[in-house]
Amino acid sequence: SGQQYAYARATPRNAVVVVFNNDKDAATIEFDVSRIASDGVLQDQLGVSRPVQIHNGKMRVSLPKRSASIFVR
């Protein structure tokens, strides 16, 4: 959407997903990460979000207003 953004970078051994919520309200964002993983758990390195489970190449993240998370595998 216009206020939430996500992007990923991956190597054969590592992956990182950065998610931003620039809205004045909390938001839950779901998006496709099948290019980096079909299943597994990603940990937020900033401590903003709980660990996120990837199911069938989809990732669902809940973020507080005006926040960001950096997830790694």
CHARMM-style PDB file with segment names, atoms N, HN, CA, C and O in Angstrom:
ATOM      1  N   SER     1       0.850  -1.194   0.000  1.00  0.00      PROA
ATOM      2  CA  SER     1       0.000   0.000   0.000  1.00  0.00      PROA
ATOM      3  C   SER     1       0.881   1.238   0.000  1.00  0.00      PROA
ATOM      4  O   SER     1       2.107   1.131  -0.032  1.00  0.00      PROA
ATOM      5  N   GLY     2       0.279   2.383   0.035  1.00  0.00      PROA
ATOM      6  HN  GLY     2      -0.717   2.470   0.061  1.00  0.00      PROA
ATOM      7  CA  GLY     2       1.027   3.628  -0.019  1.00  0.00      PROA
ATOM      8  C   GLY     2       1.854   3.926   1.218  1.00  0.00      PROA
ATOM      9  O   GLY     2       2.792   4.720   1.147  1.00  0.00      PROA
ATOM     10  N   GLN     3       1.534   3.310   2.354  1.00  0.00      PROA
ATOM     11  HN  GLN     3       0.772   2.665   2.411  1.00  0.00      PROA
ATOM     12  CA  GLN     3       2.251   3.604   3.595  1.00  0.00      PROA
ATOM     13  C   GLN     3       3.059   2.434   4.129  1.00  0.00      PROA
ATOM     14  O   GLN     3       3.806   2.593   5.094  1.00  0.00      PROA
ATOM     15  N   GLN     4       2.925   1.265   3.523  1.00  0.00      PROA
ATOM     16  HN  GLN     4       2.318   1.136   2.739  1.00  0.00      PROA
ATOM     17  CA  GLN     4       3.699   0.104   3.943  1.00  0.00      PROA
ATOM     18  C   GLN     4       4.571  -0.355   2.776  1.00  0.00      PROA
ATOM     19  O   GLN     4       4.132  -0.399   1.627  1.00  0.00      PROA
ATOM     20  N   TYR     5       5.815  -0.694   3.104  1.00  0.00      PROA
ATOM     21  HN  TYR     5       6.171  -0.658   4.038  1.00  0.00      PROA
ATOM     22  CA  TYR     5       6.786  -1.120   2.095  1.00  0.00      PROA
ATOM     23  C   TYR     5       7.557  -2.324   2.622  1.00  0.00      PROA
ATOM     24  O   TYR     5       7.781  -2.450   3.825  1.00  0.00      PROA
ATOM     25  N   ALA     6       7.957  -3.201   1.718  1.00  0.00      PROA
ATOM     26  HN  ALA     6       7.775  -3.098   0.740  1.00  0.00      PROA
ATOM     27  CA  ALA     6       8.802  -4.328   2.087  1.00  0.00      PROA
ATOM     28  C   ALA     6       9.749  -4.616   0.926  1.00  0.00      PROA
ATOM     29  O   ALA     6       9.377  -4.501  -0.241  1.00  0.00      PROA
ATOM     30  N   TYR     7      10.965  -4.987   1.265  1.00  0.00      PROA
ATOM     31  HN  TYR     7      11.267  -5.080   2.213  1.00  0.00      PROA
ATOM     32  CA  TYR     7      11.895  -5.441   0.239  1.00  0.00      PROA
ATOM     33  C   TYR     7      12.804  -6.491   0.854  1.00  0.00      PROA
ATOM     34  O   TYR     7      12.964  -6.560   2.073  1.00  0.00      PROA
ATOM     35  N   ALA     8      13.394  -7.307  -0.010  1.00  0.00      PROA
ATOM     36  HN  ALA     8      13.264  -7.251  -1.000  1.00  0.00      PROA
ATOM     37  CA  ALA     8      14.232  -8.411   0.455  1.00  0.00      PROA
ATOM     38  C   ALA     8      15.521  -8.473  -0.346  1.00  0.00      PROA
ATOM     39  O   ALA     8      15.587  -8.041  -1.496  1.00  0.00      PROA
ATOM     40  N   ARG     9      16.534  -9.020   0.290  1.00  0.00      PROA
ATOM     41  HN  ARG     9      16.480  -9.371   1.224  1.00  0.00      PROA
ATOM     42  CA  ARG     9      17.802  -9.323  -0.356  1.00  0.00      PROA
ATOM     43  C   ARG     9      18.190 -10.717   0.113  1.00  0.00      PROA
ATOM     44  O   ARG     9      18.012 -11.060   1.282  1.00  0.00      PROA
ATOM     45  N   ALA    10      18.722 -11.518  -0.805  1.00  0.00      PROA
ATOM     46  HN  ALA    10      18.867 -11.239  -1.754  1.00  0.00      PROA
ATOM     47  CA  ALA    10      19.074 -12.887  -0.448  1.00  0.00      PROA
ATOM     48  C   ALA    10      20.342 -13.331  -1.155  1.00  0.00      PROA
ATOM     49  O   ALA    10      20.643 -12.906  -2.271  1.00  0.00      PROA
ATOM     50  N   THR    11      21.073 -14.194  -0.474  1.00  0.00      PROA
ATOM     51  HN  THR    11      20.829 -14.539   0.433  1.00  0.00      PROA
ATOM     52  CA  THR    11      22.196 -14.914  -1.044  1.00  0.00      PROA
ATOM     53  C   THR    11      21.845 -16.393  -0.896  1.00  0.00      PROA
ATOM     54  O   THR    11      20.830 -16.712  -0.276  1.00  0.00      PROA
ATOM     55  N   PRO    12      22.636 -17.292  -1.434  1.00  0.00      PROA
ATOM     56  CA  PRO    12      22.317 -18.714  -1.251  1.00  0.00      PROA
ATOM     57  C   PRO    12      22.255 -19.150   0.215  1.00  0.00      PROA
ATOM     58  O   PRO    12      21.590 -20.135   0.533  1.00  0.00      PROA
ATOM     59  N   ARG    13      22.931 -18.438   1.104  1.00  0.00      PROA
ATOM     60  HN  ARG    13      23.472 -17.637   0.846  1.00  0.00      PROA
ATOM     61  CA  ARG    13      22.963 -18.839   2.519  1.00  0.00      PROA
ATOM     62  C   ARG    13      22.175 -17.945   3.459  1.00  0.00      PROA
ATOM     63  O   ARG    13      21.800 -18.394   4.542  1.00  0.00      PROA
ATOM     64  N   ASN    14      21.910 -16.710   3.094  1.00  0.00      PROA
ATOM     65  HN  ASN    14      22.215 -16.345   2.214  1.00  0.00      PROA
ATOM     66  CA  ASN    14      21.261 -15.754   4.001  1.00  0.00      PROA
ATOM     67  C   ASN    14      20.160 -14.986   3.294  1.00  0.00      PROA
ATOM     68  O   ASN    14      20.126 -14.894   2.067  1.00  0.00      PROA
ATOM     69  N   ALA    15      19.264 -14.439   4.095  1.00  0.00      PROA
ATOM     70  HN  ALA    15      19.292 -14.513   5.092  1.00  0.00      PROA
ATOM     71  CA  ALA    15      18.201 -13.597   3.548  1.00  0.00      PROA
ATOM     72  C   ALA    15      17.843 -12.526   4.573  1.00  0.00      PROA
ATOM     73  O   ALA    15      17.924 -12.753   5.780  1.00  0.00      PROA
ATOM     74  N   VAL    16      17.449 -11.367   4.079  1.00  0.00      PROA
ATOM     75  HN  VAL    16      17.383 -11.183   3.098  1.00  0.00      PROA
ATOM     76  CA  VAL    16      16.975 -10.283   4.930  1.00  0.00      PROA
ATOM     77  C   VAL    16      15.741  -9.674   4.281  1.00  0.00      PROA
ATOM     78  O   VAL    16      15.695  -9.477   3.067  1.00  0.00      PROA
ATOM     79  N   VAL    17      14.734  -9.376   5.114  1.00  0.00      PROA
ATOM     80  HN  VAL    17      14.772  -9.536   6.101  1.00  0.00      PROA
ATOM     81  CA  VAL    17      13.513  -8.719   4.655  1.00  0.00      PROA
ATOM     82  C   VAL    17      13.317  -7.485   5.525  1.00  0.00      PROA
ATOM     83  O   VAL    17      13.263  -7.589   6.751  1.00  0.00      PROA
ATOM     84  N   VAL    18      13.212  -6.328   4.901  1.00  0.00      PROA
ATOM     85  HN  VAL    18      13.256  -6.244   3.906  1.00  0.00      PROA
ATOM     86  CA  VAL    18      13.011  -5.071   5.615  1.00  0.00      PROA
ATOM     87  C   VAL    18      11.579  -4.617   5.359  1.00  0.00      PROA
ATOM     88  O   VAL    18      11.138  -4.545   4.212  1.00  0.00      PROA
ATOM     89  N   VAL    19      10.858  -4.312   6.435  1.00  0.00      PROA
ATOM     90  HN  VAL    19      11.216  -4.371   7.366  1.00  0.00      PROA
ATOM     91  CA  VAL    19       9.445  -3.920   6.337  1.00  0.00      PROA
ATOM     92  C   VAL    19       9.257  -2.598   7.063  1.00  0.00      PROA
ATOM     93  O   VAL    19       9.711  -2.425   8.194  1.00  0.00      PROA
ATOM     94  N   PHE    20       8.579  -1.664   6.396  1.00  0.00      PROA
ATOM     95  HN  PHE    20       8.210  -1.804   5.477  1.00  0.00      PROA
ATOM     96  CA  PHE    20       8.282  -0.348   6.969  1.00  0.00      PROA
ATOM     97  C   PHE    20       6.784  -0.140   7.054  1.00  0.00      PROA
ATOM     98  O   PHE    20       6.042  -0.525   6.150  1.00  0.00      PROA
ATOM     99  N   ASN    21       6.337   0.474   8.148  1.00  0.00      PROA
ATOM    100  HN  ASN    21       6.939   0.787   8.882  1.00  0.00      PROA
ATOM    101  CA  ASN    21       4.967   0.968   8.252  1.00  0.00      PROA
ATOM    102  C   ASN    21       5.069   2.460   8.554  1.00  0.00      PROA
ATOM    103  O   ASN    21       5.389   2.850   9.677  1.00  0.00      PROA
ATOM    104  N   ASN    22       4.799   3.285   7.562  1.00  0.00      PROA
ATOM    105  HN  ASN    22       4.539   2.968   6.649  1.00  0.00      PROA
ATOM    106  CA  ASN    22       4.893   4.729   7.720  1.00  0.00      PROA
ATOM    107  C   ASN    22       3.538   5.357   8.025  1.00  0.00      PROA
ATOM    108  O   ASN    22       3.408   6.581   8.021  1.00  0.00      PROA
ATOM    109  N   ASP    23       2.534   4.535   8.287  1.00  0.00      PROA
ATOM    110  HN  ASP    23       2.640   3.541   8.290  1.00  0.00      PROA
ATOM    111  CA  ASP    23       1.183   5.029   8.543  1.00  0.00      PROA
ATOM    112  C   ASP    23       1.060   5.516   9.987  1.00  0.00      PROA
ATOM    113  O   ASP    23       1.878   5.167  10.839  1.00  0.00      PROA
ATOM    114  N   LYS    24       0.038   6.318  10.252  1.00  0.00      PROA
ATOM    115  HN  LYS    24      -0.626   6.601   9.559  1.00  0.00      PROA
ATOM    116  CA  LYS    24      -0.213   6.807  11.613  1.00  0.00      PROA
ATOM    117  C   LYS    24      -0.934   5.764  12.457  1.00  0.00      PROA
ATOM    118  O   LYS    24      -1.168   5.981  13.646  1.00  0.00      PROA
ATOM    119  N   ASP    25      -1.291   4.624  11.847  1.00  0.00      PROA
ATOM    120  HN  ASP    25      -1.101   4.448  10.881  1.00  0.00      PROA
ATOM    121  CA  ASP    25      -1.946   3.517  12.543  1.00  0.00      PROA
ATOM    122  C   ASP    25      -1.121   2.247  12.387  1.00  0.00      PROA
ATOM    123  O   ASP    25      -0.341   2.108  11.445  1.00  0.00      PROA
ATOM    124  N   ALA    26      -1.303   1.330  13.318  1.00  0.00      PROA
ATOM    125  HN  ALA    26      -1.936   1.442  14.083  1.00  0.00      PROA
ATOM    126  CA  ALA    26      -0.668   0.021  13.192  1.00  0.00      PROA
ATOM    127  C   ALA    26      -1.188  -0.663  11.933  1.00  0.00      PROA
ATOM    128  O   ALA    26      -2.284  -0.362  11.460  1.00  0.00      PROA
ATOM    129  N   ALA    27      -0.397  -1.581  11.399  1.00  0.00      PROA
ATOM    130  HN  ALA    27       0.493  -1.826  11.784  1.00  0.00      PROA
ATOM    131  CA  ALA    27      -0.803  -2.260  10.164  1.00  0.00      PROA
ATOM    132  C   ALA    27      -0.312  -3.701  10.165  1.00  0.00      PROA
ATOM    133  O   ALA    27       0.728  -4.022  10.741  1.00  0.00      PROA
ATOM    134  N   THR    28      -1.078  -4.556   9.510  1.00  0.00      PROA
ATOM    135  HN  THR    28      -1.922  -4.295   9.042  1.00  0.00      PROA
ATOM    136  CA  THR    28      -0.670  -5.929   9.248  1.00  0.00      PROA
ATOM    137  C   THR    28      -0.487  -6.056   7.751  1.00  0.00      PROA
ATOM    138  O   THR    28      -1.382  -5.721   6.974  1.00  0.00      PROA
ATOM    139  N   ILE    29       0.675  -6.541   7.351  1.00  0.00      PROA
ATOM    140  HN  ILE    29       1.401  -6.813   7.982  1.00  0.00      PROA
ATOM    141  CA  ILE    29       1.062  -6.598   5.956  1.00  0.00      PROA
ATOM    142  C   ILE    29       1.354  -8.050   5.598  1.00  0.00      PROA
ATOM    143  O   ILE    29       2.066  -8.737   6.331  1.00  0.00      PROA
ATOM    144  N   GLU    30       0.816  -8.521   4.486  1.00  0.00      PROA
ATOM    145  HN  GLU    30       0.238  -7.963   3.891  1.00  0.00      PROA
ATOM    146  CA  GLU    30       1.129  -9.856   3.999  1.00  0.00      PROA
ATOM    147  C   GLU    30       1.689  -9.733   2.595  1.00  0.00      PROA
ATOM    148  O   GLU    30       1.161  -8.987   1.770  1.00  0.00      PROA
ATOM    149  N   PHE    31       2.766 -10.470   2.324  1.00  0.00      PROA
ATOM    150  HN  PHE    31       3.195 -11.076   2.995  1.00  0.00      PROA
ATOM    151  CA  PHE    31       3.394 -10.371   1.016  1.00  0.00      PROA
ATOM    152  C   PHE    31       4.148 -11.656   0.694  1.00  0.00      PROA
ATOM    153  O   PHE    31       4.398 -12.491   1.563  1.00  0.00      PROA
ATOM    154  N   ASP    32       4.501 -11.788  -0.575  1.00  0.00      PROA
ATOM    155  HN  ASP    32       4.299 -11.110  -1.281  1.00  0.00      PROA
ATOM    156  CA  ASP    32       5.156 -12.967  -1.112  1.00  0.00      PROA
ATOM    157  C   ASP    32       6.665 -12.897  -0.897  1.00  0.00      PROA
ATOM    158  O   ASP    32       7.306 -11.919  -1.283  1.00  0.00      PROA
ATOM    159  N   VAL    33       7.230 -13.932  -0.282  1.00  0.00      PROA
ATOM    160  HN  VAL    33       6.710 -14.726   0.032  1.00  0.00      PROA
ATOM    161  CA  VAL    33       8.679 -14.044  -0.123  1.00  0.00      PROA
ATOM    162  C   VAL    33       9.170 -15.377  -0.694  1.00  0.00      PROA
ATOM    163  O   VAL    33      10.221 -15.878  -0.295  1.00  0.00      PROA
ATOM    164  N   SER    34       8.414 -15.938  -1.617  1.00  0.00      PROA
ATOM    165  HN  SER    34       7.561 -15.530  -1.941  1.00  0.00      PROA
ATOM    166  CA  SER    34       8.737 -17.267  -2.147  1.00  0.00      PROA
ATOM    167  C   SER    34      10.084 -17.315  -2.859  1.00  0.00      PROA
ATOM    168  O   SER    34      10.661 -18.394  -2.997  1.00  0.00      PROA
ATOM    169  N   ARG    35      10.588 -16.194  -3.307  1.00  0.00      PROA
ATOM    170  HN  ARG    35      10.119 -15.318  -3.195  1.00  0.00      PROA
ATOM    171  CA  ARG    35      11.914 -16.191  -3.946  1.00  0.00      PROA
ATOM    172  C   ARG    35      13.044 -16.429  -2.959  1.00  0.00      PROA
ATOM    173  O   ARG    35      14.136 -16.847  -3.345  1.00  0.00      PROA
ATOM    174  N   ILE    36      12.778 -16.157  -1.664  1.00  0.00      PROA
ATOM    175  HN  ILE    36      11.891 -15.818  -1.350  1.00  0.00      PROA
ATOM    176  CA  ILE    36      13.833 -16.384  -0.672  1.00  0.00      PROA
ATOM    177  C   ILE    36      13.549 -17.566   0.240  1.00  0.00      PROA
ATOM    178  O   ILE    36      14.482 -18.157   0.783  1.00  0.00      PROA
ATOM    179  N   ALA    37      12.273 -17.929   0.424  1.00  0.00      PROA
ATOM    180  HN  ALA    37      11.514 -17.450  -0.018  1.00  0.00      PROA
ATOM    181  CA  ALA    37      11.936 -19.065   1.295  1.00  0.00      PROA
ATOM    182  C   ALA    37      10.490 -19.463   1.093  1.00  0.00      PROA
ATOM    183  O   ALA    37       9.629 -18.616   0.854  1.00  0.00      PROA
ATOM    184  N   SER    38      10.224 -20.759   1.190  1.00  0.00      PROA
ATOM    185  HN  SER    38      10.922 -21.448   1.384  1.00  0.00      PROA
ATOM    186  CA  SER    38       8.836 -21.221   1.119  1.00  0.00      PROA
ATOM    187  C   SER    38       8.267 -21.457   2.512  1.00  0.00      PROA
ATOM    188  O   SER    38       7.061 -21.333   2.726  1.00  0.00      PROA
ATOM    189  N   ASP    39       9.137 -21.798   3.455  1.00  0.00      PROA
ATOM    190  HN  ASP    39      10.116 -21.899   3.281  1.00  0.00      PROA
ATOM    191  CA  ASP    39       8.744 -22.011   4.849  1.00  0.00      PROA
ATOM    192  C   ASP    39       9.916 -21.636   5.741  1.00  0.00      PROA
ATOM    193  O   ASP    39      11.048 -21.508   5.274  1.00  0.00      PROA
ATOM    194  N   GLY    40       9.638 -21.461   7.026  1.00  0.00      PROA
ATOM    195  HN  GLY    40       8.718 -21.565   7.405  1.00  0.00      PROA
ATOM    196  CA  GLY    40      10.691 -21.145   7.984  1.00  0.00      PROA
ATOM    197  C   GLY    40      10.295 -19.984   8.874  1.00  0.00      PROA
ATOM    198  O   GLY    40       9.176 -19.476   8.797  1.00  0.00      PROA
ATOM    199  N   VAL    41      11.214 -19.577   9.705  1.00  0.00      PROA
ATOM    200  HN  VAL    41      12.123 -19.989   9.767  1.00  0.00      PROA
ATOM    201  CA  VAL    41      10.984 -18.491  10.660  1.00  0.00      PROA
ATOM    202  C   VAL    41      12.035 -17.417  10.442  1.00  0.00      PROA
ATOM    203  O   VAL    41      13.219 -17.716  10.286  1.00  0.00      PROA
ATOM    204  N   LEU    42      11.593 -16.162  10.432  1.00  0.00      PROA
ATOM    205  HN  LEU    42      10.632 -15.920  10.559  1.00  0.00      PROA
ATOM    206  CA  LEU    42      12.501 -15.022  10.353  1.00  0.00      PROA
ATOM    207  C   LEU    42      12.418 -14.249  11.668  1.00  0.00      PROA
ATOM    208  O   LEU    42      11.333 -14.052  12.214  1.00  0.00      PROA
ATOM    209  N   GLN    43      13.563 -13.818  12.163  1.00  0.00      PROA
ATOM    210  HN  GLN    43      14.444 -13.978  11.719  1.00  0.00      PROA
ATOM    211  CA  GLN    43      13.656 -13.096  13.434  1.00  0.00      PROA
ATOM    212  C   GLN    43      13.853 -11.608  13.174  1.00  0.00      PROA
ATOM    213  O   GLN    43      14.651 -11.223  12.319  1.00  0.00      PROA
ATOM    214  N   ASP    44      13.120 -10.766  13.917  1.00  0.00      PROA
ATOM    215  HN  ASP    44      12.471 -11.078  14.611  1.00  0.00      PROA
ATOM    216  CA  ASP    44      13.276  -9.313  13.803  1.00  0.00      PROA
ATOM    217  C   ASP    44      14.498  -8.866  14.600  1.00  0.00      PROA
ATOM    218  O   ASP    44      14.560  -9.076  15.811  1.00  0.00      PROA
ATOM    219  N   GLN    45      15.450  -8.263  13.940  1.00  0.00      PROA
ATOM    220  HN  GLN    45      15.399  -8.092  12.956  1.00  0.00      PROA
ATOM    221  CA  GLN    45      16.686  -7.824  14.572  1.00  0.00      PROA
ATOM    222  C   GLN    45      16.538  -6.522  15.352  1.00  0.00      PROA
ATOM    223  O   GLN    45      17.421  -6.170  16.133  1.00  0.00      PROA
ATOM    224  N   LEU    46      15.437  -5.805  15.154  1.00  0.00      PROA
ATOM    225  HN  LEU    46      14.719  -6.092  14.519  1.00  0.00      PROA
ATOM    226  CA  LEU    46      15.218  -4.550  15.878  1.00  0.00      PROA
ATOM    227  C   LEU    46      14.335  -4.726  17.108  1.00  0.00      PROA
ATOM    228  O   LEU    46      14.190  -3.791  17.895  1.00  0.00      PROA
ATOM    229  N   GLY    47      13.744  -5.906  17.290  1.00  0.00      PROA
ATOM    230  HN  GLY    47      13.862  -6.665  16.650  1.00  0.00      PROA
ATOM    231  CA  GLY    47      12.900  -6.163  18.446  1.00  0.00      PROA
ATOM    232  C   GLY    47      11.529  -5.503  18.395  1.00  0.00      PROA
ATOM    233  O   GLY    47      10.859  -5.396  19.422  1.00  0.00      PROA
ATOM    234  N   VAL    48      11.105  -5.063  17.227  1.00  0.00      PROA
ATOM    235  HN  VAL    48      11.649  -5.150  16.392  1.00  0.00      PROA
ATOM    236  CA  VAL    48       9.802  -4.419  17.078  1.00  0.00      PROA
ATOM    237  C   VAL    48       8.701  -5.457  16.934  1.00  0.00      PROA
ATOM    238  O   VAL    48       7.609  -5.284  17.476  1.00  0.00      PROA
ATOM    239  N   SER    49       8.976  -6.524  16.214  1.00  0.00      PROA
ATOM    240  HN  SER    49       9.863  -6.664  15.774  1.00  0.00      PROA
ATOM    241  CA  SER    49       7.984  -7.557  15.912  1.00  0.00      PROA
ATOM    242  C   SER    49       8.421  -8.901  16.468  1.00  0.00      PROA
ATOM    243  O   SER    49       9.599  -9.139  16.734  1.00  0.00      PROA
ATOM    244  N   ARG    50       7.449  -9.758  16.634  1.00  0.00      PROA
ATOM    245  HN  ARG    50       6.491  -9.564  16.419  1.00  0.00      PROA
ATOM    246  CA  ARG    50       7.721 -11.136  17.021  1.00  0.00      PROA
ATOM    247  C   ARG    50       8.327 -11.872  15.828  1.00  0.00      PROA
ATOM    248  O   ARG    50       8.239 -11.387  14.699  1.00  0.00      PROA
ATOM    249  N   PRO    51       8.939 -13.028  16.057  1.00  0.00      PROA
ATOM    250  CA  PRO    51       9.399 -13.827  14.915  1.00  0.00      PROA
ATOM    251  C   PRO    51       8.221 -14.128  13.983  1.00  0.00      PROA
ATOM    252  O   PRO    51       7.087 -14.302  14.428  1.00  0.00      PROA
ATOM    253  N   VAL    52       8.513 -14.185  12.701  1.00  0.00      PROA
ATOM    254  HN  VAL    52       9.435 -14.044  12.339  1.00  0.00      PROA
ATOM    255  CA  VAL    52       7.468 -14.377  11.699  1.00  0.00      PROA
ATOM    256  C   VAL    52       7.657 -15.724  11.011  1.00  0.00      PROA
ATOM    257  O   VAL    52       8.748 -16.052  10.545  1.00  0.00      PROA
ATOM    258  N   GLN    53       6.592 -16.486  10.958  1.00  0.00      PROA
ATOM    259  HN  GLN    53       5.705 -16.219  11.337  1.00  0.00      PROA
ATOM    260  CA  GLN    53       6.587 -17.777  10.276  1.00  0.00      PROA
ATOM    261  C   GLN    53       6.218 -17.568   8.816  1.00  0.00      PROA
ATOM    262  O   GLN    53       5.232 -16.896   8.513  1.00  0.00      PROA
ATOM    263  N   ILE    54       6.999 -18.135   7.917  1.00  0.00      PROA
ATOM    264  HN  ILE    54       7.800 -18.681   8.163  1.00  0.00      PROA
ATOM    265  CA  ILE    54       6.675 -18.104   6.493  1.00  0.00      PROA
ATOM    266  C   ILE    54       5.890 -19.366   6.166  1.00  0.00      PROA
ATOM    267  O   ILE    54       6.326 -20.473   6.481  1.00  0.00      PROA
ATOM    268  N   HSD    55       4.740 -19.201   5.539  1.00  0.00      PROA
ATOM    269  HN  HSD    55       4.386 -18.302   5.283  1.00  0.00      PROA
ATOM    270  CA  HSD    55       3.898 -20.328   5.130  1.00  0.00      PROA
ATOM    271  C   HSD    55       3.668 -20.246   3.633  1.00  0.00      PROA
ATOM    272  O   HSD    55       3.153 -19.247   3.130  1.00  0.00      PROA
ATOM    273  N   ASN    56       4.051 -21.298   2.923  1.00  0.00      PROA
ATOM    274  HN  ASN    56       4.469 -22.109   3.332  1.00  0.00      PROA
ATOM    275  CA  ASN    56       3.829 -21.366   1.475  1.00  0.00      PROA
ATOM    276  C   ASN    56       4.333 -20.121   0.749  1.00  0.00      PROA
ATOM    277  O   ASN    56       3.693 -19.635  -0.184  1.00  0.00      PROA
ATOM    278  N   GLY    57       5.472 -19.617   1.179  1.00  0.00      PROA
ATOM    279  HN  GLY    57       5.991 -20.011   1.937  1.00  0.00      PROA
ATOM    280  CA  GLY    57       6.077 -18.467   0.515  1.00  0.00      PROA
ATOM    281  C   GLY    57       5.456 -17.129   0.847  1.00  0.00      PROA
ATOM    282  O   GLY    57       5.764 -16.134   0.192  1.00  0.00      PROA
ATOM    283  N   LYS    58       4.583 -17.075   1.854  1.00  0.00      PROA
ATOM    284  HN  LYS    58       4.333 -17.883   2.386  1.00  0.00      PROA
ATOM    285  CA  LYS    58       3.939 -15.821   2.272  1.00  0.00      PROA
ATOM    286  C   LYS    58       4.381 -15.460   3.681  1.00  0.00      PROA
ATOM    287  O   LYS    58       4.568 -16.322   4.540  1.00  0.00      PROA
ATOM    288  N   MET    59       4.539 -14.183   3.888  1.00  0.00      PROA
ATOM    289  HN  MET    59       4.387 -13.482   3.190  1.00  0.00      PROA
ATOM    290  CA  MET    59       4.961 -13.646   5.184  1.00  0.00      PROA
ATOM    291  C   MET    59       3.923 -12.623   5.636  1.00  0.00      PROA
ATOM    292  O   MET    59       3.506 -11.771   4.852  1.00  0.00      PROA
ATOM    293  N   ARG    60       3.509 -12.706   6.890  1.00  0.00      PROA
ATOM    294  HN  ARG    60       3.848 -13.399   7.527  1.00  0.00      PROA
ATOM    295  CA  ARG    60       2.522 -11.772   7.457  1.00  0.00      PROA
ATOM    296  C   ARG    60       3.148 -11.092   8.670  1.00  0.00      PROA
ATOM    297  O   ARG    60       3.552 -11.751   9.628  1.00  0.00      PROA
ATOM    298  N   VAL    61       3.222  -9.758   8.612  1.00  0.00      PROA
ATOM    299  HN  VAL    61       2.893  -9.223   7.834  1.00  0.00      PROA
ATOM    300  CA  VAL    61       3.899  -8.976   9.648  1.00  0.00      PROA
ATOM    301  C   VAL    61       2.939  -7.923  10.200  1.00  0.00      PROA
ATOM    302  O   VAL    61       2.260  -7.235   9.438  1.00  0.00      PROA
ATOM    303  N   SER    62       2.887  -7.804  11.516  1.00  0.00      PROA
ATOM    304  HN  SER    62       3.438  -8.364  12.134  1.00  0.00      PROA
ATOM    305  CA  SER    62       2.139  -6.729  12.170  1.00  0.00      PROA
ATOM    306  C   SER    62       3.145  -5.743  12.744  1.00  0.00      PROA
ATOM    307  O   SER    62       4.046  -6.119  13.494  1.00  0.00      PROA
ATOM    308  N   LEU    63       2.978  -4.473  12.380  1.00  0.00      PROA
ATOM    309  HN  LEU    63       2.246  -4.167  11.770  1.00  0.00      PROA
ATOM    310  CA  LEU    63       3.890  -3.430  12.841  1.00  0.00      PROA
ATOM    311  C   LEU    63       3.121  -2.293  13.500  1.00  0.00      PROA
ATOM    312  O   LEU    63       2.026  -1.942  13.060  1.00  0.00      PROA
ATOM    313  N   PRO    64       3.692  -1.718  14.556  1.00  0.00      PROA
ATOM    314  CA  PRO    64       3.096  -0.515  15.138  1.00  0.00      PROA
ATOM    315  C   PRO    64       3.186   0.651  14.147  1.00  0.00      PROA
ATOM    316  O   PRO    64       3.862   0.563  13.122  1.00  0.00      PROA
ATOM    317  N   LYS    65       2.502   1.722  14.471  1.00  0.00      PROA
ATOM    318  HN  LYS    65       1.953   1.793  15.303  1.00  0.00      PROA
ATOM    319  CA  LYS    65       2.569   2.907  13.617  1.00  0.00      PROA
ATOM    320  C   LYS    65       4.002   3.408  13.509  1.00  0.00      PROA
ATOM    321  O   LYS    65       4.782   3.305  14.455  1.00  0.00      PROA
ATOM    322  N   ARG    66       4.336   3.951  12.344  1.00  0.00      PROA
ATOM    323  HN  ARG    66       3.701   4.034  11.575  1.00  0.00      PROA
ATOM    324  CA  ARG    66       5.633   4.567  12.070  1.00  0.00      PROA
ATOM    325  C   ARG    66       6.810   3.763  12.612  1.00  0.00      PROA
ATOM    326  O   ARG    66       7.600   4.255  13.418  1.00  0.00      PROA
ATOM    327  N   SER    67       6.910   2.511  12.152  1.00  0.00      PROA
ATOM    328  HN  SER    67       6.268   2.111  11.498  1.00  0.00      PROA
ATOM    329  CA  SER    67       7.976   1.633  12.625  1.00  0.00      PROA
ATOM    330  C   SER    67       8.551   0.815  11.468  1.00  0.00      PROA
ATOM    331  O   SER    67       8.046   0.843  10.346  1.00  0.00      PROA
ATOM    332  N   ALA    68       9.610   0.098  11.777  1.00  0.00      PROA
ATOM    333  HN  ALA    68      10.021   0.076  12.689  1.00  0.00      PROA
ATOM    334  CA  ALA    68      10.252  -0.755  10.791  1.00  0.00      PROA
ATOM    335  C   ALA    68      10.810  -1.987  11.497  1.00  0.00      PROA
ATOM    336  O   ALA    68      11.098  -1.965  12.694  1.00  0.00      PROA
ATOM    337  N   SER    69      10.954  -3.055  10.725  1.00  0.00      PROA
ATOM    338  HN  SER    69      10.720  -3.073   9.753  1.00  0.00      PROA
ATOM    339  CA  SER    69      11.560  -4.288  11.230  1.00  0.00      PROA
ATOM    340  C   SER    69      12.525  -4.821  10.179  1.00  0.00      PROA
ATOM    341  O   SER    69      12.323  -4.652   8.977  1.00  0.00      PROA
ATOM    342  N   ILE    70      13.568  -5.462  10.661  1.00  0.00      PROA
ATOM    343  HN  ILE    70      13.732  -5.599  11.638  1.00  0.00      PROA
ATOM    344  CA  ILE    70      14.547  -6.103   9.779  1.00  0.00      PROA
ATOM    345  C   ILE    70      14.580  -7.577  10.166  1.00  0.00      PROA
ATOM    346  O   ILE    70      15.058  -7.942  11.240  1.00  0.00      PROA
ATOM    347  N   PHE    71      14.067  -8.409   9.280  1.00  0.00      PROA
ATOM    348  HN  PHE    71      13.679  -8.113   8.408  1.00  0.00      PROA
ATOM    349  CA  PHE    71      13.978  -9.842   9.550  1.00  0.00      PROA
ATOM    350  C   PHE    71      15.104 -10.575   8.852  1.00  0.00      PROA
ATOM    351  O   PHE    71      15.421 -10.294   7.696  1.00  0.00      PROA
ATOM    352  N   VAL    72      15.716 -11.531   9.570  1.00  0.00      PROA
ATOM    353  HN  VAL    72      15.459 -11.760  10.509  1.00  0.00      PROA
ATOM    354  CA  VAL    72      16.776 -12.347   8.973  1.00  0.00      PROA
ATOM    355  C   VAL    72      16.450 -13.816   9.189  1.00  0.00      PROA
ATOM    356  O   VAL    72      15.719 -14.204  10.101  1.00  0.00      PROA
ATOM    357  N   ARG    73      17.032 -14.607   8.302  1.00  0.00      PROA
ATOM    358  HN  ARG    73      17.625 -14.292   7.561  1.00  0.00      PROA
ATOM    359  CA  ARG    73      16.830 -16.056   8.365  1.00  0.00      PROA
ATOM    360  C   ARG    73      18.013 -16.654   9.052  1.00  0.00      PROA
ATOM    361  OT1 ARG    73      18.075 -17.871   9.226  1.00  0.00      PROA
TER     362      ARG     73
END
